[in-house]
Amino acid sequence: MTESTTPTTRAARLRAWRPRRWAHWTVRSRLAVTMVIVCGCTLLAVNVVGTELLRSYLADRLDGQLDRIGQTSLSSRALPDSPRETAVAQRLGGLLGAPINVGSYDASGQWKALLTSPEFAAPVASFASVTVHADRGPYTVTAGADAARWRIIAVTSPDGGFTTIALSLQEIDATVDRMLLAGLLLSVFAIILVAAVAVGVVRVGLRPLTRMQDTAAAIAAGSIMARVADTDPHTEPGRLGIALNTMLARIGDALAYREATEQRLRQFLADVSHELRTPLTSVRGFAELYRRGGAATVDELDATMLRIEQEATRMTALVEDLLLLSALDEDRTLELLPTDLTGIAADAARDAQARHPGRVITLDAVASAPVRADEYRLRQVATNLVANAIAHTPADTRIAIRVRYEPPPPADPVVAIGQMPGGPLAVLEVSDNGPGIPVEHAPHIFERMYRTDPSRGRKATADGSGLGLSIVAAIVTAHAGRIELLRPAPHGATFRVLLPADPTLLEGTLSPTAPPSPPRC
């Protein structure tokens, strides 16, 4: 068993020690290693090129000396009283440094040393090599057991032989090697220094990214309010931090909006359940009363059936309102036809006056305010606004309905739903001088089933479904209009509906509308 598992274990260890791929390295490691490699390659190239340039320079100097020596040996031929060897020796006597090897080959190839160092008495170049390179300038040869390099020049003698002058490259090679070694040692020190500096610089440079990473980890752990501290617009990490903070703010707003939407949805479902449960409980109670014989007489039975019908009507109204909101949310096409907003407002005023004869309702309208709208839905808007004013104000409150045809009016609404239409507008206003809407509740007035007092349910005898203003806002926005709640002046509430008017309908295409009833005072 041990022998069978040993190769597997060894392979697992090799895989564990296998270096990670470059793509899997951290940015800090890649930057630091890249800087060190680039610096090392640069220093290596500088050392190699520098040593070669130095070697070439020293070799050129040596060649110049050899050329001058060769010229001396040639000029010595014109001095019959002075042997050629003596002239050459005198010329070489002033040279310092490199070992010297001066000799001659006769025509038969016999070597004769003229001026040599004791350890370099033998010829450094063969007779065949000298014969090939004679009078052709300096060239390099290798001689001796240690394969030492020499720079040699060969000059043809009058007797058919050759005079050779050789200078050792040992000092030049040693100098170049010392310079190369010193350069490499300095390069190693420089690479170590660059590596240390690179690690520090990269660490400092990437510190903002590290902080961003920590912030992202904190956000992933649930701290959605964490933000990046580096927001300097003059640096790349700062600009990235600004972008991240903007993105995080939008994500936070989206999460808050989703949470608020879910909370409103839960509240809406609870309110709808309450609205449906109340009439259902009433219907069930009256049915149980009838089953137990509580409605023995015809009058009691009629009253029981009437109450069941009323509660069923109330449930039907709620369901129809919910279906209407659903249809408007789905952007279902409205039947847009030429419609006169003045006539609709007049009908809403007459209907409200008939249902509530004790209320003071006035109408101030232009002769005609033409719009293209779904007449049935637009009547719902006017009816719901008037009914809302009646339901939430005392009996002695004055309610005013106004219809105008004008350019967009300047106003500073408390809350507005929908975009401001362009061009001329047909304006419907329903206002009252009642107690008004509390400031803290005004921004939520168009929300579905929003209650100013969440702990208080709707009265059992209340009319409507509690969705009136939500339906109004949905219908108005579906007509590309805008509904506003204006600031009280000095008290009361004013709802203003702004619809795009159609001036082409002013040519008399609308059917005449009965004049509105005179205002009641």
C-alpha positions as CSV (number, residue, x, y, z in Angstrom):
1,M,0.0,0.0,0.0
2,T,2.9,2.4,0.8
3,E,4.7,1.7,-2.4
4,S,1.5,2.3,-4.5
5,T,0.8,5.7,-2.9
6,T,4.3,7.0,-3.0
7,P,4.3,8.2,-6.6
8,T,0.9,9.8,-6.1
9,T,2.2,11.6,-3.0
10,R,5.3,12.7,-4.8
11,A,3.3,14.0,-7.8
12,A,1.0,15.9,-5.4
13,R,4.0,17.6,-3.7
14,L,5.4,18.6,-7.1
15,R,2.1,20.1,-8.1
16,A,2.0,21.9,-4.7
17,W,5.5,23.4,-5.3
18,R,4.9,24.2,-8.9
19,P,5.2,28.0,-9.4
20,R,2.0,29.9,-10.2
21,R,1.4,31.2,-13.6
22,W,2.2,34.8,-14.4
23,A,-1.5,35.6,-14.9
24,H,-2.2,34.4,-11.3
25,W,0.4,36.6,-9.7
26,T,-0.7,39.7,-7.8
27,V,-0.3,43.1,-9.5
28,R,2.2,44.1,-6.9
29,S,4.4,41.0,-7.6
30,R,4.2,41.4,-11.4
31,L,5.1,45.1,-11.2
32,A,8.0,44.5,-8.9
33,V,9.4,41.6,-10.8
34,T,9.0,43.4,-14.1
35,M,10.9,46.4,-12.8
36,V,13.7,44.2,-11.5
37,I,13.9,42.2,-14.8
38,V,14.0,45.4,-16.9
39,C,16.6,46.9,-14.6
40,G,18.7,43.7,-14.6
41,C,18.6,43.4,-18.4
42,T,19.5,47.0,-18.8
43,L,22.5,46.8,-16.5
44,L,23.6,43.6,-18.1
45,A,23.5,45.2,-21.5
46,V,25.4,48.2,-20.2
47,N,28.1,46.0,-18.7
48,V,28.5,43.9,-21.8
49,V,28.6,46.8,-24.2
50,G,30.8,48.9,-21.9
51,T,33.4,46.1,-21.5
52,E,33.4,45.4,-25.2
53,L,33.9,49.1,-25.9
54,L,36.7,49.2,-23.4
55,R,38.3,46.1,-24.9
56,S,38.1,47.6,-28.3
57,Y,39.6,50.9,-27.1
58,L,42.5,49.3,-25.5
59,A,43.1,47.0,-28.4
60,D,43.1,50.0,-30.8
61,R,45.7,51.7,-28.6
62,L,47.8,48.5,-28.7
63,D,47.4,48.3,-32.5
64,G,48.6,51.9,-32.8
65,Q,51.7,51.0,-30.8
66,L,52.3,48.0,-33.0
67,D,51.9,50.1,-36.2
68,R,54.5,52.7,-34.9
69,I,56.9,49.9,-34.0
70,G,56.5,48.3,-37.4
71,Q,57.2,51.6,-39.1
72,T,60.4,52.0,-36.9
73,S,61.5,48.6,-38.0
74,L,61.0,49.5,-41.7
75,S,62.8,52.8,-41.3
76,S,65.7,51.0,-39.8
77,R,66.5,49.4,-43.2
78,A,67.8,52.8,-44.3
79,L,70.4,52.8,-41.5
80,P,73.1,50.4,-42.6
81,D,75.4,51.3,-39.7
82,S,72.8,50.4,-37.2
83,P,71.4,46.8,-37.2
84,R,67.7,46.5,-37.6
85,E,67.3,44.5,-34.4
86,T,69.1,47.2,-32.4
87,A,66.8,49.9,-33.7
88,V,63.7,47.8,-32.9
89,A,65.0,47.1,-29.4
90,Q,65.7,50.7,-28.8
91,R,62.2,51.6,-29.9
92,L,60.6,49.0,-27.7
93,G,62.6,50.0,-24.7
94,G,60.2,52.9,-24.0
95,L,57.1,50.6,-23.9
96,L,55.7,49.8,-20.5
97,G,53.2,47.3,-19.3
98,A,52.4,44.4,-21.6
99,P,54.9,41.6,-22.2
100,I,56.8,42.0,-25.4
101,N,57.9,39.3,-27.9
102,V,60.1,40.5,-30.8
103,G,61.8,38.1,-33.2
104,S,62.5,37.3,-36.8
105,Y,62.1,34.4,-39.2
106,D,64.6,33.9,-41.9
107,A,63.6,32.7,-45.3
108,S,63.9,29.1,-44.2
109,G,61.6,29.6,-41.3
110,Q,64.2,29.6,-38.5
111,W,63.2,31.8,-35.5
112,K,65.5,34.2,-33.7
113,A,64.4,36.0,-30.6
114,L,65.4,39.7,-30.6
115,L,63.7,41.2,-27.5
116,T,61.4,39.0,-25.3
117,S,60.4,38.6,-21.8
118,P,62.1,35.6,-20.2
119,E,58.8,33.7,-19.9
120,F,57.9,34.5,-23.5
121,A,61.0,33.6,-25.5
122,A,59.3,31.2,-27.9
123,P,57.6,32.5,-31.0
124,V,53.9,33.4,-30.6
125,A,53.0,32.8,-34.2
126,S,54.0,30.1,-36.6
127,F,56.0,30.7,-39.8
128,A,52.9,29.8,-41.9
129,S,50.7,32.3,-40.0
130,V,53.4,35.1,-40.3
131,T,53.7,34.4,-44.0
132,V,50.0,34.8,-44.5
133,H,49.6,38.0,-42.5
134,A,52.9,39.7,-43.3
135,D,52.5,43.5,-44.0
136,R,48.7,43.3,-43.5
137,G,48.5,45.0,-40.1
138,P,48.0,43.6,-36.5
139,Y,46.1,40.4,-35.9
140,T,45.4,38.2,-32.9
141,V,46.9,34.8,-32.2
142,T,46.8,32.4,-29.3
143,A,50.0,30.9,-27.9
144,G,51.4,29.0,-25.0
145,A,50.0,26.3,-22.8
146,D,47.6,28.7,-21.2
147,A,46.3,29.9,-24.6
148,A,47.3,33.5,-24.0
149,R,46.2,36.0,-26.6
150,W,48.7,38.1,-28.4
151,R,48.4,41.0,-30.8
152,I,51.1,40.6,-33.5
153,I,52.3,42.5,-36.6
154,A,54.7,40.9,-39.1
155,V,57.0,42.9,-41.4
156,T,58.8,41.5,-44.4
157,S,62.6,41.7,-44.2
158,P,64.9,42.5,-47.2
159,D,66.4,39.0,-47.1
160,G,63.0,37.4,-47.6
161,G,62.4,36.7,-43.9
162,F,60.0,38.4,-41.5
163,T,60.3,40.4,-38.3
164,T,57.5,39.9,-35.8
165,I,56.5,42.2,-33.0
166,A,53.9,40.9,-30.5
167,L,52.3,42.5,-27.5
168,S,50.4,40.4,-25.0
169,L,46.7,41.0,-24.4
170,Q,47.0,39.6,-20.9
171,E,46.8,43.0,-19.2
172,I,44.0,44.2,-21.5
173,D,42.0,41.0,-20.8
174,A,42.7,41.3,-17.1
175,T,41.6,44.9,-17.1
176,V,38.5,44.2,-19.0
177,D,37.6,41.2,-16.7
178,R,38.1,43.4,-13.6
179,M,35.9,46.0,-15.1
180,L,33.3,43.5,-16.0
181,L,33.4,41.9,-12.5
182,A,33.1,45.3,-10.9
183,G,30.2,46.2,-13.1
184,L,28.4,42.9,-12.4
185,L,28.9,43.3,-8.7
186,L,27.6,46.9,-8.8
187,S,24.7,45.7,-11.0
188,V,23.8,43.0,-8.5
189,F,23.8,45.7,-5.7
190,A,21.8,48.0,-7.9
191,I,19.3,45.3,-8.7
192,I,18.8,44.5,-5.0
193,L,18.4,48.2,-4.3
194,V,15.9,48.6,-7.2
195,A,14.0,45.5,-6.0
196,A,13.7,47.0,-2.5
197,V,12.7,50.4,-3.9
198,A,10.3,48.8,-6.4
199,V,8.5,46.8,-3.7
200,G,8.2,49.9,-1.6
201,V,7.0,52.1,-4.4
202,V,4.6,49.6,-5.7
203,R,3.2,49.0,-2.2
204,V,2.7,52.7,-1.7
205,G,1.3,53.1,-5.2
206,L,-1.1,50.2,-4.8
207,R,-2.2,51.1,-1.3
208,P,-5.3,52.9,-2.6
209,L,-6.3,49.8,-4.5
210,T,-5.7,47.8,-1.3
211,R,-8.0,50.1,0.5
212,M,-10.6,49.7,-2.3
213,Q,-10.3,46.0,-1.9
214,D,-10.9,46.2,1.8
215,T,-13.9,48.5,1.1
216,A,-15.3,46.0,-1.4
217,A,-14.8,43.2,1.1
218,A,-16.6,45.2,3.7
219,I,-19.5,45.9,1.4
220,A,-19.6,42.2,0.4
221,A,-19.8,41.4,4.1
222,G,-22.9,43.6,4.5
223,S,-21.6,47.1,5.2
224,I,-23.3,48.7,2.2
225,M,-22.6,52.2,3.5
226,A,-18.8,51.8,3.3
227,R,-17.1,54.2,0.8
228,V,-13.6,54.5,-0.8
229,A,-11.5,57.2,0.9
230,D,-9.2,57.9,-2.1
231,T,-11.0,60.5,-4.2
232,D,-8.3,62.7,-5.5
233,P,-9.4,63.5,-9.1
234,H,-5.7,64.1,-10.1
235,T,-4.7,60.5,-9.7
236,E,-5.9,57.3,-11.4
237,P,-6.8,55.6,-8.1
238,G,-8.6,58.8,-7.0
239,R,-10.7,58.9,-10.2
240,L,-11.4,55.2,-9.8
241,G,-12.4,55.9,-6.2
242,I,-14.8,58.6,-7.3
243,A,-16.4,56.3,-9.9
244,L,-16.7,53.5,-7.3
245,N,-18.3,55.8,-4.8
246,T,-20.7,57.0,-7.4
247,M,-21.6,53.5,-8.3
248,L,-21.9,52.5,-4.7
249,A,-24.2,55.4,-4.0
250,R,-26.4,54.5,-6.9
251,I,-26.4,50.8,-5.8
252,G,-27.3,52.0,-2.3
253,D,-30.1,54.2,-3.6
254,A,-31.4,51.3,-5.7
255,L,-31.3,49.0,-2.7
256,A,-33.0,51.6,-0.5
257,Y,-35.6,52.2,-3.3
258,R,-36.2,48.4,-3.6
259,E,-36.6,48.1,0.2
260,A,-39.0,51.0,0.2
261,T,-40.9,49.6,-2.7
262,E,-41.1,46.2,-1.0
263,Q,-42.3,47.9,2.2
264,R,-44.9,49.8,0.2
265,L,-46.0,46.6,-1.5
266,R,-46.3,44.8,1.8
267,Q,-48.3,47.7,3.2
268,F,-50.4,47.9,0.0
269,L,-51.2,44.1,0.2
270,A,-52.1,44.5,3.9
271,D,-54.4,47.5,3.2
272,V,-56.0,45.6,0.3
273,S,-56.5,42.6,2.5
274,H,-58.0,44.8,5.1
275,E,-60.3,46.5,2.6
276,L,-61.5,43.1,1.3
277,R,-61.8,41.5,4.7
278,T,-64.1,44.2,6.1
279,P,-66.9,43.7,3.5
280,L,-66.4,40.0,3.4
281,T,-66.8,39.8,7.2
282,S,-70.0,41.9,6.9
283,V,-71.4,39.6,4.1
284,R,-70.5,36.5,6.1
285,G,-72.1,38.0,9.2
286,F,-75.3,39.0,7.5
287,A,-75.5,35.5,5.8
288,E,-75.0,33.8,9.1
289,L,-77.6,36.1,10.7
290,Y,-80.1,35.0,7.9
291,R,-79.2,31.3,8.4
292,R,-79.8,31.5,12.1
293,G,-83.2,33.1,11.5
294,G,-82.3,36.6,12.6
295,A,-84.1,38.1,9.6
296,A,-87.6,36.7,10.4
297,T,-89.7,39.4,8.8
298,V,-89.7,40.7,5.3
299,D,-88.3,44.1,6.3
300,E,-85.4,42.5,8.2
301,L,-84.7,40.2,5.2
302,D,-84.7,43.2,2.8
303,A,-82.4,45.1,5.1
304,T,-80.0,42.2,5.3
305,M,-79.9,41.7,1.6
306,L,-79.4,45.4,1.1
307,R,-76.4,45.4,3.4
308,I,-75.0,42.3,1.6
309,E,-75.4,44.1,-1.7
310,Q,-73.7,47.2,-0.4
311,E,-70.7,45.3,0.8
312,A,-70.5,43.3,-2.4
313,T,-70.6,46.6,-4.3
314,R,-67.8,48.0,-2.1
315,M,-65.6,44.9,-2.9
316,T,-66.5,45.2,-6.6
317,A,-65.3,48.9,-6.6
318,L,-62.1,47.9,-4.9
319,V,-61.4,45.1,-7.4
320,E,-62.2,47.4,-10.3
321,D,-59.9,50.1,-9.0
322,L,-57.1,47.5,-8.7
323,L,-57.7,46.3,-12.2
324,L,-57.7,49.8,-13.5
325,L,-54.3,50.5,-11.8
326,S,-52.9,47.3,-13.2
327,A,-54.1,48.2,-16.7
328,L,-52.5,51.7,-16.4
329,D,-49.3,50.2,-15.1
330,E,-49.1,48.0,-18.2
331,D,-49.5,51.0,-20.5
332,R,-52.6,49.8,-22.1
333,T,-53.8,52.0,-25.0
334,L,-56.3,54.6,-24.1
335,E,-59.1,55.6,-26.4
336,L,-58.1,59.2,-27.1
337,L,-60.9,61.2,-28.7
338,P,-61.7,65.0,-28.8
339,T,-62.9,65.8,-25.3
340,D,-63.9,69.1,-23.6
341,L,-62.4,69.4,-20.2
342,T,-64.9,72.2,-19.3
343,G,-67.9,69.9,-19.9
344,I,-66.3,67.1,-17.8
345,A,-65.7,69.6,-14.9
346,A,-69.3,70.9,-15.1
347,D,-70.7,67.4,-14.9
348,A,-68.5,66.6,-11.9
349,A,-69.7,69.7,-10.2
350,R,-73.4,69.0,-10.8
351,D,-73.0,65.3,-9.7
352,A,-71.2,66.3,-6.5
353,Q,-73.8,69.0,-5.8
354,A,-76.6,66.4,-6.3
355,R,-75.0,63.9,-3.9
356,H,-74.1,66.6,-1.3
357,P,-76.7,69.4,-1.6
358,G,-75.4,71.0,1.6
359,R,-71.9,71.6,0.3
360,V,-70.7,74.8,-1.4
361,I,-69.2,73.8,-4.8
362,T,-68.3,76.5,-7.3
363,L,-67.2,76.2,-11.0
364,D,-65.1,78.8,-12.8
365,A,-64.4,77.5,-16.3
366,V,-63.6,78.8,-19.8
367,A,-66.1,78.2,-22.5
368,S,-64.1,75.3,-24.0
369,A,-60.8,73.5,-23.0
370,P,-60.3,70.9,-25.8
371,V,-58.0,67.9,-25.2
372,R,-57.6,64.5,-26.8
373,A,-58.3,62.1,-24.0
374,D,-60.2,59.0,-22.9
375,E,-63.4,60.7,-21.8
376,Y,-64.4,58.0,-19.3
377,R,-61.0,58.0,-17.6
378,L,-60.9,61.8,-17.5
379,R,-64.3,61.8,-15.8
380,Q,-62.8,59.5,-13.2
381,V,-60.1,62.1,-12.6
382,A,-62.5,65.0,-12.0
383,T,-64.9,62.9,-10.0
384,N,-62.2,61.4,-7.7
385,L,-60.6,64.9,-7.0
386,V,-64.0,66.4,-6.1
387,A,-64.9,63.3,-4.0
388,N,-61.6,63.5,-2.2
389,A,-62.1,67.2,-1.3
390,I,-65.6,66.4,0.0
391,A,-64.5,63.3,2.0
392,H,-61.6,65.0,3.8
393,T,-63.0,68.5,4.6
394,P,-65.6,69.7,7.1
395,A,-69.2,70.2,5.8
396,D,-68.8,74.0,5.7
397,T,-65.6,73.9,3.5
398,R,-65.9,75.7,0.2
399,I,-64.8,73.6,-2.8
400,A,-63.8,75.4,-6.1
401,I,-63.4,73.9,-9.5
402,R,-61.5,75.8,-12.1
403,V,-60.8,75.1,-15.8
404,R,-58.4,77.2,-17.8
405,Y,-56.7,77.1,-21.2
406,E,-53.2,78.7,-20.9
407,P,-49.5,78.3,-21.4
408,P,-47.6,76.3,-18.7
409,P,-48.1,78.3,-15.4
410,P,-45.2,78.9,-13.1
411,A,-45.6,77.2,-9.8
412,D,-43.7,75.5,-7.0
413,P,-45.7,72.4,-6.2
414,V,-45.3,70.4,-3.0
415,V,-45.4,67.2,-5.0
416,A,-45.8,66.5,-8.7
417,I,-46.4,63.3,-10.6
418,G,-45.6,63.2,-14.4
419,Q,-43.7,65.4,-16.8
420,M,-44.7,68.9,-17.7
421,P,-46.4,68.8,-21.1
422,G,-45.1,71.1,-23.8
423,G,-47.1,73.8,-25.5
424,P,-50.5,75.1,-24.5
425,L,-52.2,73.4,-21.5
426,A,-55.7,72.6,-20.4
427,V,-55.7,73.0,-16.6
428,L,-58.1,71.5,-14.1
429,E,-57.9,72.7,-10.5
430,V,-59.9,71.4,-7.5
431,S,-59.2,73.4,-4.3
432,D,-60.7,73.8,-0.9
433,N,-60.2,76.1,2.1
434,G,-60.2,73.2,4.6
435,P,-57.5,72.2,7.1
436,G,-55.2,71.1,4.3
437,I,-52.7,68.2,4.2
438,P,-49.9,67.9,6.8
439,V,-46.5,68.7,5.4
440,E,-45.0,65.4,6.4
441,H,-47.7,63.5,4.5
442,A,-47.9,65.6,1.4
443,P,-45.1,63.8,-0.5
444,H,-46.9,60.5,-0.1
445,I,-50.4,61.7,-1.0
446,F,-50.4,59.9,-4.4
447,E,-49.1,56.6,-3.1
448,R,-51.5,53.7,-3.2
449,M,-53.5,53.3,0.1
450,Y,-51.1,55.7,1.9
451,R,-52.5,56.6,5.3
452,T,-51.7,59.6,7.4
453,D,-52.4,57.5,10.5
454,P,-51.2,53.9,9.9
455,S,-52.7,52.7,13.1
456,R,-56.2,53.7,12.1
457,G,-58.2,51.6,9.6
458,R,-60.7,52.9,7.2
459,K,-64.2,53.3,8.5
460,A,-66.7,50.7,7.6
461,T,-69.0,53.3,6.2
462,A,-66.4,55.1,4.1
463,D,-67.1,55.3,0.4
464,G,-64.5,54.3,-2.2
465,S,-61.5,52.0,-2.1
466,G,-58.8,54.3,-0.8
467,L,-57.1,54.4,-4.2
468,G,-58.7,57.6,-5.6
469,L,-55.6,59.8,-5.8
470,S,-53.4,56.9,-7.0
471,I,-55.9,56.3,-9.9
472,V,-56.0,60.0,-10.7
473,A,-52.1,60.2,-10.9
474,A,-52.0,57.0,-13.1
475,I,-54.7,58.3,-15.5
476,V,-53.1,61.7,-15.8
477,T,-49.6,60.3,-16.5
478,A,-51.1,57.9,-19.0
479,H,-52.4,61.0,-20.9
480,A,-48.8,62.5,-20.9
481,G,-50.0,65.0,-18.3
482,R,-49.0,66.1,-14.8
483,I,-50.8,66.4,-11.5
484,E,-49.6,68.7,-8.8
485,L,-50.4,69.4,-5.2
486,L,-49.8,73.1,-4.7
487,R,-48.7,74.8,-1.6
488,P,-51.6,76.1,0.5
489,A,-52.3,79.8,0.3
490,P,-52.8,80.3,3.2
491,H,-54.5,77.0,4.0
492,G,-56.5,74.2,2.3
493,A,-55.4,72.0,-0.6
494,T,-55.2,72.6,-4.3
495,F,-54.8,69.7,-6.8
496,R,-53.9,70.8,-10.3
497,V,-54.1,68.7,-13.5
498,L,-52.1,69.8,-16.5
499,L,-53.0,68.1,-19.8
500,P,-51.7,68.9,-23.3
501,A,-54.3,70.9,-25.1
502,D,-55.3,70.5,-28.7
503,P,-55.8,74.0,-30.3
504,T,-57.1,72.4,-33.5
505,L,-60.2,71.4,-31.7
506,L,-61.2,75.0,-31.0
507,E,-62.6,75.3,-34.6
508,G,-65.9,74.0,-33.4
509,T,-65.4,70.3,-33.8
510,L,-66.6,69.7,-30.2
511,S,-70.3,69.2,-29.5
512,P,-71.7,72.1,-27.5
513,T,-71.6,71.7,-23.8
514,A,-74.3,72.9,-21.5
515,P,-73.3,76.0,-19.6
516,P,-72.1,75.2,-16.1
517,S,-74.4,75.8,-13.2
518,P,-74.0,79.2,-11.5
519,P,-71.6,79.2,-8.5
520,R,-73.1,78.8,-5.1
521,C,-72.1,81.2,-2.4
